[in-house]
Amino acid sequence: MICDNIRTGKNGHLYFAGQDTVELAAKYKTPLYLMDEDKIREKCRIYLDAFEHFLPEGSRPLYASKACSFKQLYRIMTEMGMGIDVVSPGEIYTAKEAGYDLTGAYFHGNNKTDQDIAYAMDCGVGYFVADNMAEVDAIEEQAAQRSCIQNVLLRITPGIDPHTYDAVSTGKVDSKFGSAIETGQADEITGYTLTKSHIRLCGFHCHVGSQVFEEDVFERVARVMLEFVRDMKERYGFVASQLNLGGGYGVPYIEEDAGLDIAEKIRSVGRVIADSCREMELPLPAVMMEPGRSIVADSGMTLYTAGNVKRIPEYKNYISVDGGMTDNPRYALYRSSYTCFIANRMDEPCDMTATIAGRCCESGDLIQRDVKVPSATTKGDIVAVCTTGAYNFSMASNYNRIPRPAVVMLKDGSSYVAVQRESLEDLCRNDI
Ligand code: LLP
């Protein structure tokens, strides 16, 4: 199976996190997001242990909220001792409402408005990752108004191509994010920031992309960033105390994808950092990483109920489900691969090829093309889509005025609602 929290039960049903998904669908209705809480904790622990063993003192993994953000997740992050990355007042507010200690939060984004900056400062967000000069000015101004000194990291573009899909590739020189080393703008923004009296420059941040599998990307990124740290020390006498390497480790979505040994990856990055710092005579910085997908992706599964099964002789078959691009836009956006099952027919041979289609009024609303399913698949069956914990709930929309599904957490053999299903009334809440 694609992940060790998925199996077939003796009754021919699909089990997730030890629980019968057909029963869960009946209990909570579909479409439904399931999240395996124990798996989220397990993934956090892998990062936390690896950071403790292989990275310099003070290093900390920061969960990238954008992968999935709701209050219960921040309570889990608090319990686990994880830092967080946030990109909007909405994520900050959600974390704050959940009681998360925002001194451990890093505020990202390539266009934080003055209001965003003011809100984040008033909430006590610990670190701002400034993307550009205008933002440095805005942070300085707001910090001065509050007579405080704001911790800041600068987002740097290291000029490294992680060879993932374009929409999530961010480390190349022509990116909309950050200041490039190659053009001299990274140097310039560093010098500029150091002149600000209400900013404490802590170090540098970069993020080169998401769903990264390529060997050595983070090792190369660490090396390039440390060369930049050395150059800034030589040029301005500034010694970075933090180096934030962003997120990006990939996860398998289908059987053919290889998994990554995260602990081993971090050990290898730690080695490069230790060797480079020794060679460049730099003090070891605290190292941050911002995993999102690799913390929550395989803790998620989406359940749908099949509606019409359409057979077009000599052409193709469609299974339409009661959700679609509104709860999972990733196929429509990126042609993302997913493993799909008919959860109540796990003991039947998969002798039919079908496209899983959503319910929205556009042909591009597909969940996955050419899935192998049992030919008896019919209306009322439960369709399960695996590995939907990252960038599904967080990217969901109300297109076609479809309410967003509930999120149900699975823990120790029991289940509870973490986010309620939207109602029709919710859809009109802000309409006048
Ligand atoms: N840090 C920064 C600054 C980021 O921009 C991102 C992701 C992360 C951390 C987390 O990266 P991860 O560990 O999750 O790969 N919607 C796309 C993914 C967009 C990722 C954007 N930034 C998708 O569904 O594949």
Boltz pocket constraint, residues with backbone or C-beta under 6 A from the ligand:
constraints:
  - pocket:
      binder: B
      contacts: [[A, 64], [A, 66], [A, 67], [A, 85], [A, 108], [A, 167], [A, 168], [A, 206], [A, 207], [A, 209], [A, 210], [A, 211], [A, 246], [A, 247], [A, 248], [A, 249], [A, 290], [A, 291], [A, 292], [A, 293], [A, 294], [A, 330], [A, 334], [A, 390], [A, 391]]
      max_distance: 6.0
